[in-house]
Amino acid sequence: MAAANRKSSDSPFVYREFGGDNSPALERGIQDLPPAQQNLRVQASRKGRKGKTVTVISGFQSTPETLTALVKQLKSQCGSGGTVKDNEIEIQGDHKQKIIEILTQQGYKAKISGG
């Protein structure tokens, strides 16, 4: 009889203060700031990439959908591959100057960082 009155969830907890693991109240919203309010850093890096040069763009405060659209555009204009990792864009090769020009045309505030 006690098993019939139990809720359909298979949780062994009788009471939980903050709800389940998939609670929408606990999810953190990502703010999608306009390009003029974002300060981006562009740098060429070879660290941990077996000697291959990669241009890394960091400092984004955007949704993943915005980043994937931007990386697609940057890849096509630079003529190389790239990806989004940990809220940063990585473009294969040393394309610092070209990426700075593209980002400033779109309204981003971008600077070259590092040597």
Secondary structure, 3 states (H helix, E strand, C coil): CHHHHCCCCCCCCCCCCCCCCCCCCCCCCCCCCCHHHCEEEEEEECCCCCCCCEEEEECCCCCHHHHHHHHHHHHHHHCCCEEEECCEEEEEECCHHHHHHHHHHCCCEEEECCC
